[in-house]
Amino acid sequence: MTSKLTAEFLGTFWLVLGGCGSAVLAAAFPDVGIGLLGVSLAFGLTVVTGAYALGPISGGHFNPAVSVGLWAGGRFPAALLVPYVGAQVIGGIVGGLGQVLFEETVMDHRMGRFVNANLGEYHVPVNADVPSIHSFFVEERDDHVNPLGTKGIGELAYVGVAAAVANAVFHATGKRIRRLPITLDKLL
């Protein structure tokens, strides 16, 4: 069970890093960025590499919507649903921490190239960078969202991390940082 949950965590982290990271890259550099086609290819290649590398271990869901959909279709056991979604949410949170604290694409505007265009110079969070994270879910019905009272789960793990860390830094230091990554030099 531990290897399956670890595979789901890593797969979701990889999806956030490759897929969402490419979308941020495309938005940050619209003139020389990768565009919509590049973002689509990045998401596709991320899913394919994750599925080949980790799919044999866990099934390669990497997204709570996939796990819930498989469960609803009777193709995934209910007993594994909460642990899988929990591992996926933690993977998304760690991916979000990587975005807010480390991910930076440096452009050489003279040459029109990215200076750190390889994974050797691309920093991602490691065990020492991430505190202990526990995911839990609060059941709440919200009829204002839609007639069924349901909410999405997959995007919540990744999207709110940058805002939460930026607000925590603001409350701790009194300085509002508006460009990612949040690094010490921006606080001075």
C-alpha positions in Angstrom: 0.0 0.0 0.0 2.8 2.4 0.8 4.4 2.0 -2.6 1.1 2.7 -4.3 0.5 5.9 -2.3 4.1 7.0 -2.9 3.6 6.4 -6.6 0.4 8.5 -6.6 2.2 11.3 -4.6 5.1 11.3 -7.1 2.9 11.1 -10.1 0.7 14.1 -8.9 3.9 16.0 -8.1 5.3 15.3 -11.5 2.0 16.3 -13.2 2.0 19.6 -11.3 5.7 20.2 -12.1 5.5 19.4 -15.8 2.0 20.3 -16.7 1.2 23.3 -14.5 4.8 24.5 -14.7 4.5 24.7 -18.5 1.3 26.7 -18.2 3.0 29.2 -15.9 6.0 29.4 -18.3 3.6 30.0 -21.3 1.9 32.8 -19.4 5.1 34.4 -18.1 6.7 34.7 -21.6 3.9 35.0 -24.1 6.2 36.2 -27.0 8.7 33.4 -26.7 6.8 30.9 -24.5 5.6 27.6 -25.5 2.0 28.6 -26.2 -1.1 26.5 -26.0 0.3 23.7 -28.1 3.4 23.5 -25.9 1.3 23.4 -22.8 -0.8 20.6 -24.3 2.2 18.6 -25.2 3.8 19.1 -21.8 0.7 17.8 -20.0 0.5 14.9 -22.4 4.2 14.0 -22.1 4.0 14.4 -18.3 1.0 12.0 -18.1 2.6 9.5 -20.5 6.0 9.4 -18.6 4.3 9.2 -15.3 2.0 6.4 -16.5 4.9 4.4 -17.8 7.1 5.0 -14.8 4.5 4.7 -12.0 1.4 3.2 -13.6 2.5 -0.4 -13.0 2.8 0.4 -9.3 -0.4 2.3 -8.5 -2.5 2.4 -11.7 -1.3 5.9 -12.5 -4.4 8.0 -11.5 -2.4 11.2 -10.5 -5.6 13.2 -10.2 -8.4 12.9 -7.6 -11.0 13.2 -10.4 -9.6 10.1 -12.1 -9.7 8.1 -8.8 -13.2 9.3 -8.0 -14.4 8.5 -11.5 -12.9 5.0 -11.4 -14.6 4.5 -8.0 -17.9 5.7 -9.3 -17.6 3.4 -12.3 -17.0 0.4 -10.0 -13.4 0.0 -11.2 -11.6 1.1 -8.0 -12.2 -0.1 -4.5 -13.8 2.3 -2.1 -11.3 1.4 0.7 -8.4 2.8 -1.4 -10.2 6.0 -2.5 -9.5 8.2 0.5 -5.8 7.2 0.8 -5.2 7.7 -2.9 -6.9 11.1 -2.9 -4.9 12.1 0.2 -1.6 11.1 -1.4 -2.6 13.0 -4.6 -3.5 16.1 -2.6 -0.2 16.1 -0.7 1.6 15.7 -4.1 -0.2 18.7 -5.4 0.7 20.7 -2.2 4.3 19.8 -2.5 4.2 20.8 -6.2 2.7 24.1 -5.2 5.4 24.6 -2.6 8.0 24.0 -5.3 6.3 26.7 -7.5 6.1 29.3 -4.8 9.6 28.8 -3.2 11.9 27.5 -6.0 10.6 27.5 -9.5 12.0 30.3 -11.6 12.7 30.6 -15.2 15.4 33.0 -16.1 15.4 34.6 -19.5 18.3 36.0 -21.4 16.5 38.7 -23.3 19.5 39.4 -25.5 19.6 35.9 -26.9 15.9 35.1 -26.4 16.7 31.9 -24.6 16.1 30.5 -21.2 19.2 30.4 -19.1 18.1 27.5 -16.8 16.5 25.3 -19.4 17.3 21.9 -17.9 16.4 19.9 -14.8 20.0 20.2 -13.5 19.4 23.9 -12.8 15.7 23.6 -12.0 15.1 23.4 -8.2 12.3 21.3 -6.9 11.5 20.6 -3.2 13.2 17.8 -1.4 12.4 16.1 1.8 14.2 18.8 3.9 12.2 21.6 2.3 8.7 20.1 3.1 7.2 20.0 6.5 5.0 17.2 7.7 1.7 17.5 5.7 -1.5 15.8 6.7 -4.5 16.0 4.3 -8.0 15.8 5.6 -11.3 16.6 4.1 -14.2 18.5 5.7 -17.6 17.4 4.4 -19.6 20.5 3.6 -22.6 21.0 1.3 -22.6 24.3 -0.6 -25.7 24.9 -2.7 -24.2 28.2 -4.0 -21.5 26.4 -6.0 -23.9 24.3 -8.1 -27.3 22.6 -7.7 -25.6 19.3 -6.5 -23.6 21.1 -3.8 -20.4 19.5 -4.9 -16.9 21.0 -5.2 -13.8 20.2 -7.1 -10.9 18.5 -5.3 -8.0 18.2 -7.6 -7.2 21.9 -8.3 -7.6 22.8 -4.6 -4.3 21.1 -3.6 -2.2 23.2 -6.0 -3.9 26.5 -6.6 -4.1 27.8 -3.0 -0.5 27.1 -2.0 1.1 30.2 -3.5 -1.5 32.5 -2.0 -1.2 30.8 1.4 2.6 31.1 1.5 2.6 34.7 0.2 0.1 35.7 2.9 2.1 33.9 5.6 5.2 35.7 4.5 3.3 39.0 4.4 1.9 38.5 7.9 5.4 37.4 9.2 7.4 40.2 7.6 5.0 43.0 6.6 6.3 42.8 3.0 4.0 41.8 0.2 5.7 39.7 -2.5 3.8 39.6 -5.8 6.2 37.6 -8.1 7.1 34.0 -7.7 9.3 32.5 -6.4 9.3 34.0 -3.0 13.0 34.2 -2.1 15.0 35.9 0.7 16.5 38.5 -1.6 12.9 39.8 -2.3 12.4 40.4 1.4 15.4 42.6 1.8 
